[in-house]
Amino acid sequence: MLEELQKMAVTTLLHLKTGKELMWPFSNPPYVLGEKDIPIASYEGVLRGKELYREYLAGKYGKRKMLFSGIHFNFSFSEKILEEGYRNSTFVSLQEYKNQIYLELAKKVTKCSWLIVYLTAASPVMDGSFFHDEDLGKVVLKNLASPRCSKIGYWNDFDPLLDYENLQSYVKSIESYVAQGQLKEAAELYYPVRLKPKGENTLERLKNYAEDGIWIETGWNSAMPVKQAALHVLASMKRFFQRIGKQELMEIIYFQEQKIFCPNNRYAVQIKSMFEKDYVKREIELAEQHARVLTDMK
C-alpha cells in the first residue's frame, strides 16, 4: 500500500502543469529566494477562511517560518482498552475517565518532548537565505539538531501555560489567550501536544465531546537536551521492559542509549557529515534518483 502511494505521489510531482517538482525530505527548506517566492495556499468557497488565516500567520510570524515542515501524528486508544481501564478505575463516568487519560498523557509527553528531538532530530543544515536574501547558496551550520524545534522555529510570540487539571480548565486556558488576542484561534497554539476532538477541531467541540485522539507534534519543546535526564528516562524504561521480557523494545532502548553516549551515532551528526558540502545539490540529486526508481517500478 505504501509503495503504491509513493508511486502516485512521485507520478503527480513529475507531471504537474507547472512543471516537474521534487519532494524535499528535510524539515528545513533548501533555500529561499525571498518572501515573494513563498506563496500562500489558495482556497475557494467554504474553505476560503483557511487562506485568510494563513495570510494572518504570514503577517504575524513571517512567510519564512511557514517553510518548516514536520509530521503531525494523531493518536488515540481503542474504545475497548478505555472501557477496560474505566471498569478498574474510580471515575464516575467513562467520559471523565477518557478525558483524564488523554490530559495526563498530553502533559507527560509535553514534559519529555525534548527527549524525542534529542534522540531523533536530523535536520541540522540550513541555507543562509533563510536568514538573509544575500546569503543564498551559503550553507549555514548551527549547533542545532532541529532548527524547526529551536528558538528560531515556529513558536508563539509568548509562552502559553495550559491548565491540565481537567478538560474544562484545559480548554478555558486556551480560550483565555484567544480572548486576549494573543491567539487568533486554537490552531495557532504551537505546542508539543494538542488535544483535539473527533470531527471539526474547535474548542467548543473539545469541551462538549470526548476527545477522540491526541495530536502529537513531537519536539516543539526541544531547547533542553539534558543528557542525564535522557539517561534517567531510558533507564526507567529499561527496568520496566526487562521485567516483562520485551526483547525487541530492549534493543530499541539500547540503540537510543548509544546515541547519547556516542554523539557520532546521532542522526543529526550523520546527516550533517553527509550533506554539509553541496547540501542542496546533493539532496536534489538523491530526490531525482529516488523519483526515477519509483517511476521505473510502475
DOSE-747268 format. One record per residue (C-alpha): residue in three letters; x, y, z. Coordinates in steps of 0.2 Angstrom, whole numbers, plus 5000, padded with zeros to 4 digits. Layout:
! residues N
ALAXYZ;...
***
This chain:
! residues 298
MET500050005000;LEU501450125005;GLU502350084989;GLU500850124978;LEU500650294987;GLN502450334984;LYS502250294966;MET500650404965;ALA501550554974;VAL503050544963;THR502050524947;THR501050684952;LEU502550784955;LEU503350734939;HIS501850784928;LEU501250944936;LYS500651084923;THR501851204932;GLY503251084928;LYS504250954937;GLU504350964956;LEU505350864968;MET505050804986;TRP506150884999;PRO506450765014;PHE507150885027;SER506150995039;ASN507251145034;PRO506951225017;PRO508351205004;TYR508451395000;VAL507351555000;LEU507351674985;GLY506451804996;GLU504751825004;LYS503951844986;ASP504551674982;ILE503451594996;PRO501551584990;ILE500151565002;ALA499051414999;SER497551464989;TYR495751404995;GLU494051444987;GLY492251434993;VAL491951375011;LEU493751345013;ARG494251525010;GLY494451555028;LYS496051445028;GLU496851565016;LEU496451715026;TYR497151635041;ARG498751595033;GLU498851775027;TYR498651825045;LEU500051705051;ALA501251765037;GLY500951945043;LYS501251895061;TYR502751775060;GLY503351805043;LYS503251685027;ARG504951605030;LYS504451515045;MET503051435035;LEU504351345025;PHE504751225040;SER503951055038;GLY503550915050;ILE502450775054;HIS500850785064;PHE500450615072;ASN498650585078;PHE498550455092;SER497050385102;PHE496750225112;SER495450105106;GLU493750105115;LYS494049935121;ILE495549975131;LEU494750135138;GLU493250045144;GLU494349915152;GLY495350045161;TYR493750135166;ARG493049975174;ASN494549965185;SER494550145190;THR493650255202;PHE493050385190;VAL491150415190;SER490950405171;LEU491850345155;GLN491850515148;GLU492850585163;TYR494050445163;LYS494450465145;ASN494650655147;GLN495950625161;ILE496950495152;TYR497250605137;LEU497550755148;GLU498850665158;LEU499650585143;ALA499750765134;LYS500550835150;LYS501850695151;VAL502350695133;THR502450885133;LYS503650875148;CYS504850755140;SER504650805122;TRP506350875121;LEU507050695123;ILE506250645107;VAL507150785097;TYR508750755106;LEU508750575100;THR507950585083;ALA508150755075;ALA509150755059;SER508950925050;PRO510551025056;VAL510951115040;MET510151265033;ASP510451385018;GLY510951555023;SER509551635013;PHE508351585027;PHE509051725037;HIS509651845023;ASP509251855005;GLU511051895001;ASP511651735008;LEU510851624995;GLY511851474992;LYS512951495008;VAL512751345019;VAL512451395037;LEU512851265051;LYS512051295068;ASN512351195084;LEU510551135082;ALA509950965078;SER508251035073;PRO508151225069;ARG506251195067;CYS506151145085;SER507351285092;LYS507151465096;ILE507151515078;GLY505751385073;TYR503851405073;TRP503351465091;ASN502151585098;ASP502751755102;PHE502351725121;ASP502551565132;PRO500751485134;LEU500451405150;LEU499051275150;ASP498051205164;TYR497951015164;GLU496850995180;ASN495350945169;LEU494650965152;GLN493651115156;SER495151205163;TYR496251155149;VAL495051225136;LYS494751385147;SER496651415147;ILE496751415128;GLU495151525127;SER495951655138;TYR497351685126;VAL496151695111;ALA495051825121;GLN496651925125;GLY497051925106;GLN498751835109;LEU498051685098;LYS496851715084;GLU496151535086;ALA496651375095;ALA497551315079;GLU498851455082;LEU499351375099;TYR501151295095;TYR501451155107;PRO502250985108;VAL500450905111;ARG498750975107;LEU497150885111;LYS495850885098;PRO494050815096;LYS493350695083;GLY492750795068;GLU493050985067;ASN494451045078;THR493651185088;LEU493751215107;GLU491851215108;ARG491851035101;LEU493350985113;LYS492451055128;ASN490750965124;TYR491350805116;ALA492550665122;GLU494250685113;ASP494550555100;GLY496450575100;ILE497950675103;TRP498850775090;ILE500650755094;GLU501850875087;THR503450805093;GLY504950915098;TRP504251095099;ASN504951095116;SER506751055111;ALA507851185120;MET508351075134;PRO509350925128;VAL509950875146;LYS511050715144;GLN510750655162;ALA508850675161;ALA508850575145;LEU509850435153;HIS508650435168;VAL507150415157;LEU507950275147;ALA508550185162;SER506750185169;MET506150115153;LYS507449985153;ARG507049925170;PHE505149915166;PHE505449815149;GLN506749695157;ARG505449645170;ILE504149605156;GLY505449525144;LYS505149635129;GLN506749605119;GLU506349705104;LEU506049855114;MET507649825124;GLU508649835108;ILE507749995103;ILE508250075120;TYR510050015119;PHE510050095101;GLN509550265109;GLU510750245123;GLN512150235111;LYS511650395103;ILE511850485120;PHE513550405124;CYS514250425107;PRO513750585098;ASN514350515081;ASN512850395082;ARG511550535082;TYR510650565066;ALA511050755066;VAL512850725066;GLN512750595052;ILE511650705041;LYS512750855044;SER514350755039;MET513450685023;PHE512650855017;GLU513750995024;LYS514651005007;ASP513551044992;TYR512051015004;VAL510651074992;LYS511451004976;ARG511750834984;GLU509950814991;ILE509150864974;GLU510250734966;LEU509550604978;ALA507750654976;GLU507950644957;GLN508750474959;HIS507350414970;ALA506050484958;ARG506750384944;VAL506750224954;LEU504950234959;THR504450284941;ASP505350134934;MET504350024946;LYS502750064938;
***
